Amino acid sequence: MSSYLKTIYFEDEYSETSYPHKLCKYISENYFCKIENGRKICSGRLLDVGSGKGNHLVAFKRCNYQVAGLDKRRECIDVLKDFTIEECDIEKEKFPYEDNSFEWVFSKSVLEHVSNTDNMICEVLRVLKPGGRAVLMTPAWESQYKFFWDDYTHVKAFTRKSLQNALKINGYVNVRVSLFMQLPFIWRYPSLVFIPKIISLLPDALKWKDYEQSKANKLIRFSKEMMLLAAAEKPKRS
């Protein structure tokens, strides 16, 4: 039987030119930094919830963070022998960390696989240090509803409003949920956003609908499929 990792991941995920590295660098510079004595400091303890193949762990370590991973799949625990990755059923169990352990928590494409999202969201809040920040990314139902269920492991969908409410209800502050394009050139040059907006009007048949069709045009796919990016903080006094 083919493993989840072999089925879902189909290209090099670890190089400095890969999408995971570019994404983590963007998240680091825009969400996981502090200003100290007028200087921008991007460092600290960071937890990747649902670390999967470990691509984001590798990238965040390159960006100068002390990283730890968490996943429930045995194949994901064993994927990077030189990294600390703990096994945990994130929708049922308590995370294996003390309260207030991490300055930063990151999770990409995990919430949609979790039925009991309240457990995951509350545990992320618990292990964050007061004033710490979480960035949670999940497919935006508004743009992906036609293809969301192509991945049979998906169990829950979110809109901007529902994700915002889930975080606020569970105790987060300074909650911001935005639509996010997985196109690095847009992060660097936001004024070019009109390009994917125009491309998104092309027929859906021009984008691939599953991972086997990997030679199709990613620009078309990611102009159509947007993510939600939620940034939220733990109250400084809980």
C-alpha positions as CSV (number, residue, x, y, z in Angstrom):
1,M,0.0,0.0,0.0
2,S,1.3,3.4,-0.9
3,S,1.9,5.7,2.1
4,Y,0.2,9.1,2.5
5,L,3.5,10.9,2.2
6,K,4.4,9.2,-1.1
7,T,0.9,9.9,-2.5
8,I,0.6,13.5,-1.5
9,Y,4.2,14.8,-1.8
10,F,5.5,14.4,-5.4
11,E,8.5,16.7,-5.7
12,D,11.6,18.0,-3.8
13,E,10.3,19.7,-0.7
14,Y,13.5,20.5,1.1
15,S,15.7,22.7,-1.1
16,E,16.1,26.5,-0.5
17,T,14.4,27.1,-3.9
18,S,11.3,25.0,-3.0
19,Y,7.9,26.5,-2.2
20,P,8.0,25.4,1.5
21,H,11.2,27.3,2.0
22,K,9.9,30.4,0.3
23,L,6.7,30.2,2.4
24,C,8.5,29.7,5.7
25,K,10.8,32.7,4.9
26,Y,7.7,34.8,4.2
27,I,5.9,33.7,7.3
28,S,9.1,34.3,9.4
29,E,9.6,37.8,8.1
30,N,6.0,38.9,8.3
31,Y,4.6,37.0,11.3
32,F,7.3,35.4,13.4
33,C,9.5,38.3,14.4
34,K,9.8,40.7,17.3
35,I,11.1,44.2,17.5
36,E,13.8,44.6,20.2
37,N,15.7,47.8,20.6
38,G,14.6,48.9,17.2
39,R,15.8,45.7,15.5
40,K,13.7,43.0,13.9
41,I,14.5,39.6,15.6
42,C,13.3,36.5,13.8
43,S,14.1,33.6,16.1
44,G,12.7,31.6,19.0
45,R,11.1,28.2,19.7
46,L,8.6,27.2,17.0
47,L,6.2,24.2,16.8
48,D,4.9,22.8,13.5
49,V,1.6,21.1,14.2
50,G,1.0,18.3,11.6
51,S,4.6,18.5,10.4
52,G,4.1,15.8,7.7
53,K,7.2,15.3,5.6
54,G,9.1,17.9,7.7
55,N,9.6,20.3,4.9
56,H,8.6,23.3,7.0
57,L,10.7,22.1,9.9
58,V,13.8,22.2,7.6
59,A,12.9,25.6,6.2
60,F,12.2,27.2,9.6
61,K,15.4,25.8,11.0
62,R,17.3,27.5,8.1
63,C,15.5,30.7,9.1
64,N,17.1,30.5,12.6
65,Y,14.3,29.0,14.7
66,Q,14.5,26.2,17.3
67,V,12.0,23.8,15.7
68,A,9.9,20.9,16.9
69,G,7.3,18.9,15.1
70,L,4.1,17.1,15.9
71,D,2.2,14.5,13.9
72,K,0.1,11.4,14.4
73,R,1.4,9.4,11.5
74,R,4.4,7.0,12.3
75,E,5.9,7.7,8.9
76,C,5.9,11.4,9.7
77,I,7.6,10.8,13.0
78,D,10.4,8.9,11.4
79,V,10.9,11.1,8.3
80,L,13.7,13.4,9.8
81,K,15.9,11.6,12.2
82,D,17.8,14.7,13.2
83,F,14.7,16.7,14.2
84,T,12.5,16.4,17.3
85,I,9.1,15.2,16.1
86,E,6.6,13.9,18.7
87,E,3.7,11.6,18.0
88,C,0.3,12.9,19.0
89,D,-3.3,12.6,17.8
90,I,-3.9,16.3,17.6
91,E,-7.7,16.1,17.6
92,K,-8.0,14.0,20.7
93,E,-4.8,14.2,22.8
94,K,-3.0,16.8,24.9
95,F,0.2,18.0,23.1
96,P,3.3,16.6,24.8
97,Y,4.6,20.0,25.9
98,E,4.4,22.2,29.0
99,D,2.2,25.3,29.0
100,N,3.9,28.4,27.5
101,S,6.6,26.5,25.6
102,F,6.7,28.2,22.2
103,E,6.9,31.7,20.9
104,W,5.5,30.6,17.6
105,V,3.2,27.8,16.3
106,F,2.7,27.1,12.6
107,S,0.4,24.7,10.9
108,K,-0.4,24.4,7.2
109,S,-3.0,22.2,5.6
110,V,-3.9,20.4,8.8
111,L,-7.2,21.9,10.1
112,E,-9.1,20.5,7.2
113,H,-8.1,17.0,8.2
114,V,-9.2,17.3,11.8
115,S,-12.8,16.7,13.0
116,N,-12.3,18.0,16.5
117,T,-10.6,21.3,15.6
118,D,-11.3,22.8,19.0
119,N,-8.9,20.4,20.7
120,M,-6.1,21.4,18.3
121,I,-6.9,25.1,18.5
122,C,-7.0,25.0,22.3
123,E,-3.8,23.0,22.6
124,V,-2.0,25.4,20.3
125,L,-3.1,28.3,22.6
126,R,-2.0,26.4,25.7
127,V,1.6,25.7,24.5
128,L,2.1,29.3,23.2
129,K,3.8,31.7,25.5
130,P,1.8,34.8,26.5
131,G,2.0,37.2,23.6
132,G,3.0,34.3,21.3
133,R,1.6,34.0,17.8
134,A,0.1,31.1,15.8
135,V,-0.2,31.1,12.0
136,L,-2.7,28.5,10.8
137,M,-3.3,27.9,7.1
138,T,-6.1,25.9,5.5
139,P,-7.9,25.8,2.1
140,A,-10.4,28.6,1.6
141,W,-13.8,27.1,1.0
142,E,-14.8,30.1,-1.1
143,S,-12.3,29.3,-3.8
144,Q,-11.8,25.5,-3.4
145,Y,-15.3,24.1,-2.9
146,K,-15.4,22.4,-6.3
147,F,-12.3,20.4,-5.6
148,F,-12.1,20.3,-1.8
149,W,-13.4,16.7,-1.5
150,D,-10.9,15.4,-4.1
151,D,-8.7,14.7,-1.1
152,Y,-10.7,12.0,0.7
153,T,-8.9,12.7,4.0
154,H,-10.5,16.2,4.2
155,V,-13.2,16.3,6.9
156,K,-13.9,20.0,7.6
157,A,-13.9,23.2,5.6
158,F,-13.5,26.8,6.7
159,T,-14.5,30.2,5.5
160,R,-12.8,33.4,6.7
161,K,-15.6,34.0,9.1
162,S,-15.8,30.5,10.6
163,L,-12.0,30.3,11.2
164,Q,-12.0,33.8,12.7
165,N,-14.8,32.8,15.1
166,A,-13.2,29.5,16.0
167,L,-10.1,31.3,17.2
168,K,-11.9,34.1,19.0
169,I,-14.2,31.8,20.8
170,N,-11.3,29.7,22.0
171,G,-9.5,32.6,23.6
172,Y,-7.2,34.1,20.9
173,V,-6.7,37.9,20.5
174,N,-5.6,40.0,17.6
175,V,-7.1,37.5,15.2
176,R,-6.7,38.2,11.5
177,V,-7.9,35.9,8.8
178,S,-7.0,36.7,5.2
179,L,-7.2,35.1,1.8
180,F,-3.7,34.0,0.7
181,M,-2.3,33.2,-2.7
182,Q,0.3,30.5,-3.0
183,L,2.3,32.5,-5.5
184,P,5.6,33.8,-4.2
185,F,5.9,36.6,-6.9
186,I,2.7,38.1,-5.5
187,W,4.2,38.3,-2.0
188,R,7.1,40.3,-3.4
189,Y,5.1,42.4,-5.8
190,P,1.5,42.8,-4.4
191,S,0.7,45.3,-7.2
192,L,0.7,42.3,-9.6
193,V,-2.2,40.6,-8.0
194,F,-4.3,41.5,-11.0
195,I,-2.5,38.8,-13.0
196,P,-3.8,35.8,-11.0
197,K,-7.2,37.5,-10.7
198,I,-7.4,37.5,-14.4
199,I,-6.1,33.9,-14.7
200,S,-8.6,32.7,-12.1
201,L,-11.3,33.4,-14.7
202,L,-10.0,30.8,-17.0
203,P,-11.9,27.4,-17.3
204,D,-11.3,25.0,-14.4
205,A,-10.4,22.3,-17.0
206,L,-7.1,24.1,-17.5
207,K,-5.9,23.3,-13.9
208,W,-5.2,19.8,-12.7
209,K,-7.7,18.3,-10.3
210,D,-5.4,15.8,-8.6
211,Y,-1.7,15.1,-7.9
212,E,-1.2,12.7,-10.7
213,Q,-1.7,15.5,-13.2
214,S,1.4,17.3,-11.8
215,K,2.7,18.7,-15.1
216,A,-0.2,21.1,-15.5
217,N,0.2,24.8,-15.0
218,K,0.6,25.7,-11.3
219,L,0.1,29.3,-12.0
220,I,-3.4,28.5,-13.1
221,R,-4.1,26.2,-10.2
222,F,-2.9,28.6,-7.5
223,S,-4.6,31.6,-9.1
224,K,-7.9,29.7,-8.6
225,E,-7.2,27.9,-5.3
226,M,-6.6,30.2,-2.4
227,M,-5.7,29.5,1.2
228,L,-6.9,31.1,4.4
229,L,-4.0,32.4,6.6
230,A,-5.0,33.0,10.2
231,A,-2.7,34.9,12.5
232,A,-3.7,35.0,16.1
233,E,-2.0,35.6,19.5
234,K,-2.2,34.3,23.0
235,P,-3.2,37.0,25.5
236,K,-0.2,38.4,27.3
237,R,-2.0,37.8,30.6
238,S,-4.1,34.6,30.5
